[in-house]
Amino acid sequence: MISCQELFTLPSLKKLTLVAGKAGLDRRLRWVHFIDLPDVIPWVQGGELLIITGIGLNGDVHKLQAIVRGIIKKKLAGLIVNVGPYIQTVPPEVISLADQAKFPVFELPWEVKLVEVTGDICRHIIMKQTEERSISDFLEQLLFQPSSDPDVISHRAAYYGYDLTQPHQVAIISPVRLLEFVQSQKTKAEKDLVALKIRFEQIVRDVTAICPQKILSLLRVDDIILLMPCEDKTGGTCSNTELLSAILAQLAVKIPGLAVVAGVGGRFEQLPDARGSYLQAVKVLRFSARQPAARQIHVYEQLGIYKLLFEMDPGKLAAYHQEVIEPLLAYDAKQQMELVDTLFVYFEENGNAVKTAKRLFVHRNTLDYRLKKIEEISGRNLSDPYDRLTLQLGVIVGRQLEL
């Protein structure tokens, strides 16, 4: 679909003037209708751009207001009034109504041929739909079909103005507990979940559309996957992080209450390595789900020791965890204690016993008993830097492997 804002770019609409609803120019239109009936409401479904001349209204402002109210309620994209003998100008009452509803209303001079207007809009919609399908197709091939020919993908992308010969990185924008959010809105879950995903995708594309370089995007399940150019040798993290911040800010404004996080994979220079960057972004999102901090953007290159652990063989990590932490888990299971959780919080609070006890809602004496028990069972001294690091790595590995 295209936005109402894009109408101004079409050749036949050079004389188009916006008279109301500027705040709604990001509304999407799926088709255009020219219907000149006094009662147009039964003939529209939602998402259309309606064109009228006002014939049959006999200059009745109240009838025009009723039409605008009706098409706003039916969630049309906008209204073009072909001003001339039947409606000389859009009345102030209609302008006020449209502004309040953030519903775009345009004026188009009578001499403009409507057949050219409808043709231009329909062709533009079809072209955009074709481009979006093609982009989704070759991004799917790039990230999820490693056997695909990268040269073919690159040439197809170049056809639409995307340069895949420069370094890129993959980012994933993911809503948190999307279904719960939809249900909290007290709406019809399935229908409105689909509508929300479409709006989610549109907001992301609106922000990326203003970037100097074109960015590939793909809606997959609940997430938006972005293939982002990064020119500098540091991985483009700074500029792309700023762009992601702008996207998340817009999502917060346009879909208030929906929690969203972003994961950014590493930089790559060869297209066959794109999937590796995507998998890194996936790992980052999994990592973010286990973090108590309220950060929204997590970058693979900034994960520190977690980045190192991500690259290690899971089997070796599991063996390390079993050696170091398993005795504590066994004791917890047998005695109904929380030694491992206590240890994790203790390390998160940098060994501060007061803060640890407060977070765990336990008395300081209880915490001291648990720490001594940890030392006794593990055979390691929390005052010893090496033993302390060994235990800390053990609980980190456990969280990473979800053990």
VENBEL-V524776 format. One record per residue. N is the residue number from 1. RES is the residue in one letter. OMEGA is omega in whole degrees, -180 to 180 (none if undefined). BURIAL is + if it has 9 or more other ideal C-beta (glycine too) atoms within 8 Angstrom, else -. D_FIRST is the distance of its C-alpha to the first C-alpha in Angstrom with 1 decimal. Layout:
# VENBEL-V524776
n->(N | N)
res->(RES | RES)
omega->(OMEGA | OMEGA)
burial->(BURIAL | BURIAL)
d_first->(D_FIRST | D_FIRST)
This chain:
# VENBEL-V524776
n->(1 | 2 | 3 | 4 | 5 | 6 | 7 | 8 | 9 | 10 | 11 | 12 | 13 | 14 | 15 | 16 | 17 | 18 | 19 | 20 | 21 | 22 | 23 | 24 | 25 | 26 | 27 | 28 | 29 | 30 | 31 | 32 | 33 | 34 | 35 | 36 | 37 | 38 | 39 | 40 | 41 | 42 | 43 | 44 | 45 | 46 | 47 | 48 | 49 | 50 | 51 | 52 | 53 | 54 | 55 | 56 | 57 | 58 | 59 | 60 | 61 | 62 | 63 | 64 | 65 | 66 | 67 | 68 | 69 | 70 | 71 | 72 | 73 | 74 | 75 | 76 | 77 | 78 | 79 | 80 | 81 | 82 | 83 | 84 | 85 | 86 | 87 | 88 | 89 | 90 | 91 | 92 | 93 | 94 | 95 | 96 | 97 | 98 | 99 | 100 | 101 | 102 | 103 | 104 | 105 | 106 | 107 | 108 | 109 | 110 | 111 | 112 | 113 | 114 | 115 | 116 | 117 | 118 | 119 | 120 | 121 | 122 | 123 | 124 | 125 | 126 | 127 | 128 | 129 | 130 | 131 | 132 | 133 | 134 | 135 | 136 | 137 | 138 | 139 | 140 | 141 | 142 | 143 | 144 | 145 | 146 | 147 | 148 | 149 | 150 | 151 | 152 | 153 | 154 | 155 | 156 | 157 | 158 | 159 | 160 | 161 | 162 | 163 | 164 | 165 | 166 | 167 | 168 | 169 | 170 | 171 | 172 | 173 | 174 | 175 | 176 | 177 | 178 | 179 | 180 | 181 | 182 | 183 | 184 | 185 | 186 | 187 | 188 | 189 | 190 | 191 | 192 | 193 | 194 | 195 | 196 | 197 | 198 | 199 | 200 | 201 | 202 | 203 | 204 | 205 | 206 | 207 | 208 | 209 | 210 | 211 | 212 | 213 | 214 | 215 | 216 | 217 | 218 | 219 | 220 | 221 | 222 | 223 | 224 | 225 | 226 | 227 | 228 | 229 | 230 | 231 | 232 | 233 | 234 | 235 | 236 | 237 | 238 | 239 | 240 | 241 | 242 | 243 | 244 | 245 | 246 | 247 | 248 | 249 | 250 | 251 | 252 | 253 | 254 | 255 | 256 | 257 | 258 | 259 | 260 | 261 | 262 | 263 | 264 | 265 | 266 | 267 | 268 | 269 | 270 | 271 | 272 | 273 | 274 | 275 | 276 | 277 | 278 | 279 | 280 | 281 | 282 | 283 | 284 | 285 | 286 | 287 | 288 | 289 | 290 | 291 | 292 | 293 | 294 | 295 | 296 | 297 | 298 | 299 | 300 | 301 | 302 | 303 | 304 | 305 | 306 | 307 | 308 | 309 | 310 | 311 | 312 | 313 | 314 | 315 | 316 | 317 | 318 | 319 | 320 | 321 | 322 | 323 | 324 | 325 | 326 | 327 | 328 | 329 | 330 | 331 | 332 | 333 | 334 | 335 | 336 | 337 | 338 | 339 | 340 | 341 | 342 | 343 | 344 | 345 | 346 | 347 | 348 | 349 | 350 | 351 | 352 | 353 | 354 | 355 | 356 | 357 | 358 | 359 | 360 | 361 | 362 | 363 | 364 | 365 | 366 | 367 | 368 | 369 | 370 | 371 | 372 | 373 | 374 | 375 | 376 | 377 | 378 | 379 | 380 | 381 | 382 | 383 | 384 | 385 | 386 | 387 | 388 | 389 | 390 | 391 | 392 | 393 | 394 | 395 | 396 | 397 | 398 | 399 | 400 | 401 | 402 | 403)
res->(M | I | S | C | Q | E | L | F | T | L | P | S | L | K | K | L | T | L | V | A | G | K | A | G | L | D | R | R | L | R | W | V | H | F | I | D | L | P | D | V | I | P | W | V | Q | G | G | E | L | L | I | I | T | G | I | G | L | N | G | D | V | H | K | L | Q | A | I | V | R | G | I | I | K | K | K | L | A | G | L | I | V | N | V | G | P | Y | I | Q | T | V | P | P | E | V | I | S | L | A | D | Q | A | K | F | P | V | F | E | L | P | W | E | V | K | L | V | E | V | T | G | D | I | C | R | H | I | I | M | K | Q | T | E | E | R | S | I | S | D | F | L | E | Q | L | L | F | Q | P | S | S | D | P | D | V | I | S | H | R | A | A | Y | Y | G | Y | D | L | T | Q | P | H | Q | V | A | I | I | S | P | V | R | L | L | E | F | V | Q | S | Q | K | T | K | A | E | K | D | L | V | A | L | K | I | R | F | E | Q | I | V | R | D | V | T | A | I | C | P | Q | K | I | L | S | L | L | R | V | D | D | I | I | L | L | M | P | C | E | D | K | T | G | G | T | C | S | N | T | E | L | L | S | A | I | L | A | Q | L | A | V | K | I | P | G | L | A | V | V | A | G | V | G | G | R | F | E | Q | L | P | D | A | R | G | S | Y | L | Q | A | V | K | V | L | R | F | S | A | R | Q | P | A | A | R | Q | I | H | V | Y | E | Q | L | G | I | Y | K | L | L | F | E | M | D | P | G | K | L | A | A | Y | H | Q | E | V | I | E | P | L | L | A | Y | D | A | K | Q | Q | M | E | L | V | D | T | L | F | V | Y | F | E | E | N | G | N | A | V | K | T | A | K | R | L | F | V | H | R | N | T | L | D | Y | R | L | K | K | I | E | E | I | S | G | R | N | L | S | D | P | Y | D | R | L | T | L | Q | L | G | V | I | V | G | R | Q | L | E | L)
omega->(179 | 178 | 176 | 179 | -177 | -180 | -177 | -178 | -176 | -175 | -176 | -176 | 179 | -179 | 179 | -179 | 176 | -179 | -180 | 174 | -179 | -177 | -179 | -178 | 177 | 176 | -179 | 176 | -178 | 177 | 180 | 179 | 170 | -178 | -179 | 176 | 178 | 178 | -176 | -170 | -179 | -173 | 179 | -175 | -176 | -180 | -179 | 167 | -176 | 175 | 177 | 173 | -180 | 178 | -178 | 178 | 179 | 178 | -178 | -178 | -178 | 177 | 178 | 176 | -180 | 177 | -178 | 177 | -178 | -178 | 173 | 180 | 179 | 175 | 172 | -177 | -178 | -177 | 171 | 177 | 179 | -173 | -178 | -175 | -176 | 173 | -176 | 176 | 179 | -177 | 179 | -179 | 179 | 179 | 179 | 179 | -178 | 178 | -179 | -179 | -177 | -176 | -175 | 174 | -176 | 169 | 179 | -178 | -176 | -174 | 179 | -178 | -176 | 179 | 176 | -180 | -179 | 178 | 179 | -177 | -179 | 179 | -179 | 178 | -179 | 179 | -180 | 178 | 179 | 180 | -179 | 178 | -179 | 179 | 179 | -178 | -176 | 172 | 173 | 180 | -177 | -173 | -172 | 175 | -175 | -178 | -178 | -179 | -178 | 179 | 178 | 179 | -179 | 180 | 178 | 178 | -180 | 179 | 180 | 175 | 179 | -180 | -179 | 180 | -180 | 180 | 179 | 168 | -177 | 174 | 177 | 175 | -170 | 174 | -179 | 178 | -176 | -178 | 178 | 179 | -180 | -180 | 179 | 179 | 179 | 180 | 177 | -167 | -173 | -178 | -176 | 175 | 178 | 180 | -180 | 178 | 179 | 179 | 177 | 180 | -178 | 180 | 179 | -179 | 178 | -179 | -178 | -178 | -178 | 180 | 178 | 180 | -178 | -177 | 178 | 178 | -178 | 172 | -180 | -173 | 180 | -171 | 169 | 178 | -179 | 172 | -167 | 176 | 173 | -172 | -173 | -174 | 180 | 177 | 177 | -173 | -174 | -176 | 179 | 176 | 177 | 178 | 178 | 177 | 178 | 179 | -178 | 178 | 179 | 178 | 179 | 180 | -173 | 179 | -176 | 178 | 179 | 177 | -177 | 175 | 179 | 175 | -176 | 178 | -178 | -180 | 175 | -177 | -180 | -177 | 179 | -180 | -178 | -179 | 178 | 178 | 178 | -179 | 176 | 178 | 177 | 179 | 180 | 179 | 177 | 177 | -177 | -178 | -179 | -178 | -180 | -177 | -175 | 179 | -179 | -176 | -180 | -174 | -177 | -177 | -178 | -175 | 179 | -176 | 179 | 177 | 178 | -179 | 179 | -176 | -177 | 179 | -180 | 179 | 179 | 178 | 179 | 179 | 179 | -180 | -180 | -179 | -171 | -170 | -175 | 178 | 178 | 178 | 180 | 178 | 178 | -178 | -176 | -173 | -178 | 178 | -179 | -176 | -176 | 177 | 178 | -179 | -179 | 180 | 179 | 178 | 179 | 179 | 176 | 177 | 179 | -174 | -178 | -179 | 180 | 179 | -179 | 180 | -178 | -178 | 178 | 177 | -179 | 179 | 178 | 179 | 180 | 179 | -179 | -179 | 178 | 179 | 177 | 180 | -178 | -176 | -176 | -177 | -179 | -176 | -178 | 177 | 180 | -176 | -179 | 179 | -180 | 180 | 180 | 180 | -179 | 176 | 180 | -179 | 177 | 178 | 179 | 178 | -179 | -178 | -180 | 180 | none)
burial->(+ | + | + | + | - | + | + | - | - | + | - | + | + | - | - | + | - | + | - | + | + | - | - | + | + | + | + | + | + | - | + | + | + | - | + | - | - | - | - | + | + | - | - | + | - | - | + | + | + | + | + | + | + | + | - | - | + | - | - | - | + | - | + | + | + | - | + | + | + | + | + | + | - | + | - | + | + | + | + | + | + | + | + | + | - | - | + | - | - | + | + | - | - | + | + | + | + | + | + | - | + | - | + | + | + | + | + | + | + | - | - | + | - | + | - | + | + | + | + | + | + | + | - | + | + | - | - | + | + | - | + | - | - | + | + | + | - | + | + | + | + | + | + | - | - | - | - | + | - | + | - | - | + | + | - | + | + | + | - | + | - | + | + | + | - | - | + | + | + | + | + | + | + | + | + | - | - | + | - | - | + | + | - | - | - | - | - | - | + | - | - | + | + | - | - | + | + | + | + | + | + | + | + | + | + | + | + | + | - | - | - | - | - | - | + | + | + | + | + | - | - | - | + | + | + | + | + | + | + | + | - | - | - | - | + | + | + | - | + | + | + | - | + | + | + | + | + | + | - | + | + | + | - | - | + | - | - | + | - | + | + | + | + | + | + | + | + | + | - | - | + | - | + | + | + | + | + | + | + | + | + | + | + | + | + | - | + | + | - | - | - | - | - | - | - | - | + | + | + | + | + | - | + | - | - | + | + | - | + | + | - | - | - | - | - | - | + | + | - | + | + | - | - | + | + | + | - | + | + | - | + | + | - | - | - | - | - | - | + | + | - | + | + | + | + | + | + | - | + | - | - | - | + | - | - | + | + | - | - | + | - | - | - | + | - | + | + | + | - | + | + | - | + | + | + | - | + | + | - | + | - | + | - | - | - | - | + | + | - | + | + | + | + | + | + | + | + | + | + | + | + | - | -)
d_first->(0.0 | 3.8 | 6.9 | 9.9 | 11.9 | 10.5 | 12.0 | 15.3 | 14.9 | 14.9 | 18.5 | 18.9 | 17.9 | 20.5 | 22.5 | 19.8 | 21.2 | 20.0 | 22.7 | 21.6 | 19.2 | 18.8 | 18.3 | 15.1 | 13.2 | 11.0 | 9.6 | 6.0 | 5.9 | 5.2 | 8.3 | 11.4 | 14.9 | 18.3 | 20.8 | 24.1 | 25.9 | 27.7 | 26.2 | 22.5 | 21.8 | 22.6 | 20.2 | 16.9 | 15.4 | 12.9 | 9.3 | 10.4 | 11.6 | 15.3 | 17.8 | 21.4 | 24.8 | 26.9 | 29.2 | 31.1 | 30.8 | 34.1 | 33.2 | 33.2 | 31.5 | 31.7 | 29.8 | 27.0 | 27.0 | 26.9 | 23.8 | 22.0 | 23.3 | 22.2 | 18.5 | 18.4 | 20.0 | 17.5 | 14.7 | 13.0 | 10.7 | 13.5 | 16.4 | 17.7 | 21.5 | 23.2 | 26.4 | 29.6 | 32.4 | 30.8 | 29.1 | 30.7 | 28.8 | 26.7 | 29.5 | 30.0 | 29.8 | 26.2 | 25.4 | 27.1 | 25.3 | 21.8 | 22.8 | 24.1 | 21.0 | 18.7 | 17.1 | 16.2 | 18.5 | 19.0 | 21.9 | 21.9 | 25.4 | 26.9 | 27.7 | 24.1 | 23.4 | 20.6 | 20.4 | 19.4 | 16.8 | 15.0 | 15.5 | 14.1 | 10.8 | 10.4 | 11.5 | 9.2 | 6.1 | 8.4 | 9.6 | 6.8 | 6.4 | 10.2 | 10.6 | 9.0 | 11.2 | 14.0 | 14.0 | 14.1 | 16.8 | 19.1 | 18.9 | 20.0 | 22.7 | 23.8 | 24.2 | 25.2 | 26.8 | 29.5 | 31.0 | 28.1 | 29.2 | 28.1 | 28.7 | 26.2 | 23.6 | 24.4 | 24.3 | 20.9 | 19.6 | 21.5 | 19.8 | 16.6 | 18.8 | 19.6 | 23.3 | 24.5 | 28.1 | 28.7 | 29.4 | 26.6 | 26.5 | 24.3 | 23.2 | 22.1 | 20.7 | 21.8 | 22.0 | 25.5 | 26.3 | 22.8 | 24.1 | 27.0 | 24.7 | 22.7 | 26.1 | 27.5 | 25.0 | 26.7 | 23.6 | 23.0 | 22.7 | 20.7 | 18.1 | 17.7 | 17.9 | 14.8 | 13.0 | 14.7 | 13.7 | 10.0 | 10.9 | 13.4 | 11.2 | 9.0 | 12.4 | 13.8 | 11.3 | 11.9 | 15.6 | 15.8 | 14.0 | 17.2 | 19.5 | 21.7 | 21.0 | 17.8 | 17.4 | 16.1 | 14.5 | 14.4 | 14.1 | 17.4 | 18.9 | 18.8 | 18.8 | 16.7 | 18.6 | 18.7 | 20.7 | 22.2 | 24.5 | 27.9 | 30.4 | 33.5 | 36.1 | 35.9 | 32.6 | 30.2 | 30.6 | 31.0 | 28.1 | 25.6 | 27.1 | 26.6 | 22.9 | 22.7 | 24.7 | 22.3 | 19.4 | 21.7 | 22.7 | 19.3 | 18.8 | 22.2 | 21.4 | 18.0 | 19.2 | 23.0 | 25.3 | 23.2 | 25.3 | 23.6 | 25.4 | 24.8 | 26.8 | 27.3 | 29.0 | 31.5 | 31.1 | 31.3 | 31.9 | 31.6 | 28.5 | 30.6 | 31.2 | 27.5 | 28.1 | 31.1 | 29.1 | 26.6 | 29.6 | 31.1 | 28.0 | 28.3 | 32.0 | 31.4 | 29.2 | 32.0 | 34.5 | 32.6 | 32.7 | 36.5 | 36.9 | 38.1 | 36.9 | 33.8 | 32.3 | 28.5 | 28.4 | 30.7 | 31.4 | 33.2 | 35.4 | 36.7 | 37.8 | 41.4 | 43.5 | 40.6 | 39.2 | 42.6 | 42.6 | 39.2 | 40.6 | 43.8 | 44.5 | 43.7 | 46.9 | 49.0 | 47.2 | 47.9 | 51.5 | 51.9 | 50.5 | 52.9 | 55.8 | 55.1 | 53.4 | 54.2 | 57.7 | 56.1 | 53.6 | 56.5 | 58.5 | 55.6 | 55.2 | 58.9 | 59.7 | 56.5 | 56.1 | 53.1 | 54.6 | 51.5 | 49.2 | 51.9 | 52.1 | 48.4 | 48.4 | 51.6 | 50.1 | 47.0 | 49.4 | 51.3 | 54.4 | 54.7 | 56.6 | 56.2 | 52.4 | 52.2 | 54.4 | 52.3 | 49.0 | 50.7 | 52.4 | 55.8 | 59.2 | 60.1 | 63.0 | 60.6 | 58.5 | 61.6 | 62.8 | 59.4 | 59.5 | 63.1 | 62.2 | 59.4 | 62.0 | 64.5 | 62.2 | 60.4 | 63.5 | 61.8 | 62.6 | 59.8 | 61.9 | 61.9 | 59.0 | 58.8 | 59.0 | 56.4 | 54.0 | 54.6 | 53.7 | 50.7 | 49.2 | 50.1 | 48.0 | 45.1 | 45.1 | 45.3 | 42.2 | 40.3 | 41.3 | 41.0 | 44.6)
